Amino acid sequence: MHDLSPSGFSLPAPSRRTLLRGMGGAALLGAGIPLLSACGGSGSSADPKTVSLGSNSSDAVPKKAFAEIYAAFTKKSGIKVDVNTKDHNTFQEQINSYLQGTPDDVFTWFAGYRMQFFASKKLATPIDDVWQKIGGNFPEAMQKLSKGEDGKYYFVPLYTYPWAVFYRKSVFDQHGYKVPTTWDDFVALCKRMQKDGLVPIAFGDKDAWPAMGTFDQINFRTNGYDFHVELMAGKASWTDPKVRKVFDHWSEILPYHQEGAVGRTWQDAAQTLVAKKAGMYLLGTFVGQQFTDKADLDDLDFFAFPEIDPQFGQDTVEAPTDGFMLSKAPKNRAGAAKLLEYLGTPEAEQIYLKADSSVVAASTKADTSSYTALQKKSFEMISGAKSLTQFMDRDSRPDFTSTVMQPALQNFVRNPKNVDSILSSIERQKKTIFASS
């Protein structure tokens, strides 16, 4: 199957979609463009008592969870939700024609750049009226994540999860390690772990996306959120000395990463953390799915990627967020607004989270009493963030990240001394791709 990027480029569908978010609802990168034809939705929402909703949540767990949310909404409002579910690869291929044709009233999608792209093309409807009612449920960073470039709201977030540095509490206790909060402490800990016979940082980049997560962390810690967003949007140059500084930092810790990373899957890398052969692992909370023994999972903990430049501290968190948007010309605008208002409530989030414990609610008002220790910590990290990023392939154009960044970063991991030619090549290709939009 192939992904169709917003620009119409046909791309290989990244295999990580079912891996990275393969724990229920977070499993779906595109979470939601359904297709009854190349560009048609269900078309049944002319009825004022029905709202049509496009979903790609075809996996059993999220499909059931979403069905329970919609049933609860219908019970409360009397408005039926006509769900049009399609395989996520199918809708990804035809998202442009779908949104330009006759899409469903509401569709599931994700926050940040990919939402802003369709908003800027007038393929989505602003929902400021909805946010007047639900705004108090969300932290400032989540509100920022839900706005288009025009400052209007286009997105209602439902769930999210953070990227962080994972470790085994027992390993840290055994060796007397302390959680590092600064870059110098982090490098010193890597050296100490290596001396103690551990792989300091587990790493597997066979699928070519984990390295993007490493770049993101080092970039926004080194250069701040604003520069990171500009770089992802094609507005800053990859040959800027600020970017070179990111790779200088990365080169400093690369010797402490697991060798042969480009030939190793993220799951195999995770197993070295499970087996206590590695000391740390930078990944999303989905790493927990590799800890199948409860005692091992209870021993898993994480910390925020350490501070590099004090002016930026640790105030940015990478937290991919899925939710809902309103299409360009909804047949039942009033009913769709009521549905979106409901989807922005803690009640709707609680229904979803009962089915999927790998993610956390986007709202700060959600009931966290049933959260696991990792969920509670994830929730606190995201709620306390000044800014939230979405991961490179959501914060930038998918044709750029798949065809340029993935091979470039693998090249760097193999040959870090080639950094200057790698960055020049990235910048050349970036200009071509971003000029085509």
Secondary structure as the mmCIF struct_conf table of DSSP 4:
data_model
#
loop_
_struct_conf.conf_type_id
_struct_conf.id
_struct_conf.beg_label_comp_id
_struct_conf.beg_label_asym_id
_struct_conf.beg_label_seq_id
_struct_conf.end_label_comp_id
_struct_conf.end_label_asym_id
_struct_conf.end_label_seq_id
STRN STRN1 HIS A 2 LEU A 4
TURN_TY1_P TURN_TY1_P1 PRO A 6 SER A 7
STRN STRN2 SER A 10 PRO A 12
HELX_LH_PP_P HELX_LH_PP_P1 ALA A 13 PRO A 14
TURN_TY1_P TURN_TY1_P2 SER A 15 SER A 15
HELX_RH_AL_P HELX_RH_AL_P1 ARG A 16 LEU A 20
TURN_TY1_P TURN_TY1_P3 ARG A 21 ARG A 21
BEND BEND1 MET A 23 MET A 23
HELX_RH_3T_P HELX_RH_3T_P1 GLY A 24 ALA A 27
BEND BEND2 LEU A 29 GLY A 30
BEND BEND3 LEU A 36 CYS A 39
STRN STRN3 GLY A 40 GLY A 40
TURN_TY1_P TURN_TY1_P4 SER A 45 ALA A 46
BEND BEND4 ASP A 47 ASP A 47
TURN_TY1_P TURN_TY1_P5 PRO A 48 LYS A 49
STRN STRN4 THR A 50 SER A 55
BEND BEND5 ASP A 59 ASP A 59
HELX_RH_AL_P HELX_RH_AL_P2 ALA A 60 SER A 77
BEND BEND6 GLY A 78 GLY A 78
STRN STRN5 LYS A 80 THR A 85
HELX_RH_AL_P HELX_RH_AL_P3 HIS A 88 GLU A 93
TURN_TY1_P TURN_TY1_P6 GLN A 94 GLN A 94
HELX_RH_AL_P HELX_RH_AL_P4 ILE A 95 GLN A 100
BEND BEND7 GLY A 101 GLY A 101
STRN STRN6 THR A 102 THR A 102
BEND BEND8 ASP A 105 ASP A 105
STRN STRN7 VAL A 106 PHE A 110
BEND BEND9 ALA A 111 ALA A 111
TURN_TY1_P TURN_TY1_P7 GLY A 112 GLY A 112
HELX_RH_AL_P HELX_RH_AL_P5 TYR A 113 SER A 120
TURN_TY1_P TURN_TY1_P8 LYS A 121 LYS A 122
STRN STRN8 ALA A 124 ALA A 124
HELX_RH_AL_P HELX_RH_AL_P6 ASP A 128 ILE A 134
HELX_RH_3T_P HELX_RH_3T_P2 GLY A 135 ASN A 137
BEND BEND10 PHE A 138 PHE A 138
HELX_RH_AL_P HELX_RH_AL_P7 GLU A 140 LEU A 145
TURN_TY1_P TURN_TY1_P9 SER A 146 SER A 146
STRN STRN9 LYS A 147 LYS A 147
TURN_TY1_P TURN_TY1_P10 GLU A 149 ASP A 150
BEND BEND11 GLY A 151 GLY A 151
STRN STRN10 TYR A 153 TYR A 153
STRN STRN11 VAL A 156 THR A 160
STRN STRN12 TRP A 163 ARG A 168
HELX_RH_AL_P HELX_RH_AL_P8 LYS A 169 HIS A 175
TURN_TY1_P TURN_TY1_P11 GLY A 176 GLY A 176
STRN STRN13 THR A 182 THR A 182
HELX_RH_AL_P HELX_RH_AL_P9 TRP A 183 LYS A 195
TURN_TY1_P TURN_TY1_P12 ASP A 196 GLY A 197
STRN STRN14 VAL A 199 ALA A 202
TURN_TY1_P TURN_TY1_P13 LYS A 206 ASP A 207
BEND BEND12 ALA A 208 ALA A 208
HELX_RH_AL_P HELX_RH_AL_P10 PRO A 210 MET A 232
TURN_TY1_P TURN_TY1_P14 ALA A 233 GLY A 234
BEND BEND13 ALA A 236 ALA A 236
TURN_TY1_P TURN_TY1_P15 TRP A 238 THR A 239
BEND BEND14 ASP A 240 ASP A 240
HELX_RH_AL_P HELX_RH_AL_P11 PRO A 241 ILE A 253
HELX_RH_3T_P HELX_RH_3T_P3 LEU A 254 TYR A 256
STRN STRN15 HIS A 257 HIS A 257
HELX_LH_PP_P HELX_LH_PP_P2 GLN A 258 GLN A 258
TURN_TY1_P TURN_TY1_P16 GLU A 259 GLY A 260
HELX_RH_3T_P HELX_RH_3T_P4 ALA A 261 GLY A 263
BEND BEND15 ARG A 264 ARG A 264
HELX_RH_AL_P HELX_RH_AL_P12 TRP A 266 VAL A 274
TURN_TY1_P TURN_TY1_P17 ALA A 275 LYS A 276
STRN STRN16 ALA A 278 GLY A 284
HELX_RH_3T_P HELX_RH_3T_P5 THR A 285 GLN A 290
BEND BEND16 ASP A 293 ASP A 293
HELX_RH_AL_P HELX_RH_AL_P13 LYS A 294 ASP A 298
TURN_TY1_P TURN_TY1_P18 ASP A 299 ASP A 299
STRN STRN17 LEU A 300 PHE A 303
HELX_LH_PP_P HELX_LH_PP_P3 ALA A 304 PRO A 306
STRN STRN18 GLU A 307 GLU A 307
BEND BEND17 ILE A 308 ASP A 309
TURN_TY1_P TURN_TY1_P19 PRO A 310 GLN A 314
STRN STRN19 THR A 316 GLU A 318
STRN STRN20 THR A 321 LEU A 326
STRN STRN21 SER A 327 SER A 327
BEND BEND18 LYS A 328 ALA A 329
TURN_TY1_P TURN_TY1_P20 LYS A 331 ASN A 332
HELX_RH_AL_P HELX_RH_AL_P14 ARG A 333 LEU A 343
TURN_TY1_P TURN_TY1_P21 GLY A 344 GLY A 344
BEND BEND19 THR A 345 THR A 345
HELX_RH_AL_P HELX_RH_AL_P15 PRO A 346 ALA A 355
TURN_TY1_P TURN_TY1_P22 SER A 357 SER A 358
BEND BEND20 VAL A 359 VAL A 359
STRN STRN22 VAL A 360 ALA A 361
BEND BEND21 ALA A 362 SER A 363
TURN_TY1_P TURN_TY1_P23 THR A 364 LYS A 365
BEND BEND22 ALA A 366 ALA A 366
TURN_TY1_P TURN_TY1_P24 SER A 369 SER A 370
HELX_RH_AL_P HELX_RH_AL_P16 ALA A 373 SER A 383
TURN_TY1_P TURN_TY1_P25 GLY A 384 GLY A 384
BEND BEND23 LYS A 386 LYS A 386
STRN STRN23 SER A 387 THR A 389
HELX_RH_AL_P HELX_RH_AL_P17 MET A 392 ASP A 395
BEND BEND24 SER A 396 SER A 396
HELX_RH_AL_P HELX_RH_AL_P18 PRO A 398 PHE A 400
HELX_RH_PI_P HELX_RH_PI_P1 THR A 401 MET A 405
HELX_RH_AL_P HELX_RH_AL_P19 GLN A 406 ARG A 414
HELX_RH_3T_P HELX_RH_3T_P6 PRO A 416 ASN A 418
HELX_RH_AL_P HELX_RH_AL_P20 VAL A 419 ALA A 435
TURN_TY1_P TURN_TY1_P26 SER A 436 SER A 436
#
